[in-house]
Amino acid sequence: LAQDDDAEVVPIQSTELGPMPGTGTIRDGFAGQQAEQPEAADGVIPAELLVDKVQIAAEIEIQQIVDGVMQNPTGPWVVSWYEQTSELGVVGNVVMAGHVDYWNVGPSVFFNLGELVEGDAIEVVGENQATFAYNVEWNEVYDLEELTTGKITELVGPTEDPVLTLITC
């Protein structure tokens, strides 16, 4: 408040908008400390996949499942997240796909995915820059004739826990 010459109290009013107050953030801790898994009330769209053990640091594109068919990732180094599957930070199956090899390129983004074993770390960065940590529970190769509608639904269908499923062909 300010006083004018007649001793009247006059509120001070800004003529410009100030910065928007922050809503908090997640910070990294000291080396060796693990941050708690962030929770997102409405879920977060994935933006980047990081798997240090097999040198994956890939942008994630949004892709669709059309008439029951997962559309292919658009290039050899991009990973597709399927919009009809779960988002990060909520219960459900977050399903992503990437090419193991690519025409006129050779080995691609998921070429070494088969080297992952139980316990290996996988991180997914959301579009809000929060990191969601996962650990490999299993890694399996299926023959084409094994991939019946029931088996595919079991692999990429809804889950009762937060799950990340990475698939390639």
N, C-alpha and C positions, 0 to 999 in steps of 0.2 A: 504494500500500500504506500501511497505517497500523499503528501499534503500540498495543496496549492496555497496561494498567498492569503486566501480568506480563511485558512485553517480548516477547510473542508477536506475530509479524507476521500481520496479518489483511488480506485483500484488501478493498478498498472496492467495494461492489456497488451499482449504481443500482437504485432501486425503480420507475423509470419508463423507458419506451422513449424514446430520443433520435431526432433527425431522421434520415431515410434519407439515406445519402451519395449525392451526385450522380454521374451517369455521364458528365458532360461536356455541352457544348452548343455550338452554332454561334453565333458572334457576328458582327455586322456589322463591317466594316473602316472605314477612313477613306473619305470621299466619293471616288468615282471608282474605288475598288478593288472588284473582283468576288470574292466568296467562291467557293470551289470548290464544284462541284455535290455536294450530300450524297449519300452512298450508303447505302442501306438494305438490310440483309441479307435481310429478308423482304418488303420493299416497304412503302409507306405509303399509307394511304387518303387521297385528296384531300379537302380541306375548303373551299378558297376559290380562285377563279380571278381573276387580276388582269391586265388588259390596258390599260395606261395610254393608249395611242394612241387607243383607241375607247371609253374611259371604262367599262370593265367592271370591277366589283368585286362579284363575286357569290358567294353561298354555294353550295356543291356538295352535292347530295343523292345518296344511293345509290339507283340504279334497276336494273331487271332487263331482260334480254333473254328474252322468253317465246316459245317455239316459233319462234325466229328473228326475232322482232319486238322492236325496241327500244321500250320503254315511254316515253311522252312525259314530259318534265319536268312537274312538278305546278303550275307557275305561270309567269307572264311574266318574273320576275326571278331565277329559280333555274336553275342549271345541273345537269344530271344526269350522273353518272359511272356507267358500267355495270360492275357487280360482276364480270361474266364477263370483263372485259378486264383489262389489266395494272394494277398499282398503281404508284405513283411510286417512282423510285429503282431499278427493276429493268428488265431487258430486256423489251421488249414494247410493245404499243400501248395507251396510256391513252386511252380513247374517252369523249368528253363531248358532250352535246347541249344546246342551248338554243333557245328560240323566237325567231324573227326578228320576229314580231308575234303578237298575242294578241287573241282575241275580246273586244270591248268595252274594250280597253286601247289597242290600236295598237302602235307600235314597242316592241319588248321587248329583252331582254338581249343577243341576238346581232344586233340590227338593223344595226349598223355593221361587223359582222365582215368583210364584203366589201371594206372599205377597207384591210385589212391587206395588206402587201406583204412580199416576201422580206427577211428580216433583222429584221423587227419583233419586239420582245420580248414574251414571254408568261411569266407566273409562276404557279405553282400552289403554294399553301401546303398542306402535309399536316396531318393531324390531330395530328401531333407538333410542329407549328409550324415545321418546316424548310421552306425555300423551294426549289422546283425550277424552274430557268430553262430556257426553250425559246425558239427563234427560228423564225419563220415560214419555211418552205422553199417553199411554194406555196399558192395560194388559187384554187380553181376552182369554177365553177358548172356543175351538170349538169342537163340536162333529165330529167324523170321517166322517159321511155322509155329513157334511157341507163343507168339504174340497174338493171341485170340482177343476178342473184344473184352472178355472177362479179365484177362491178364493185364491188358492195357489200362482198364479202369482201376485195377488194383494198384498199378504203378503210379498213375497220374491223377487218380480221382481224389475226392475230398478226404481229409483225415481229421481226427479228433485232437491232434496235437499240432504245434507249429512244425512243419516239415519242409525241407528243401529237396526237390527231386531234380537232378541234372541228367539229361538224356542226350544220346547221340546215336547215329546209325553207322 
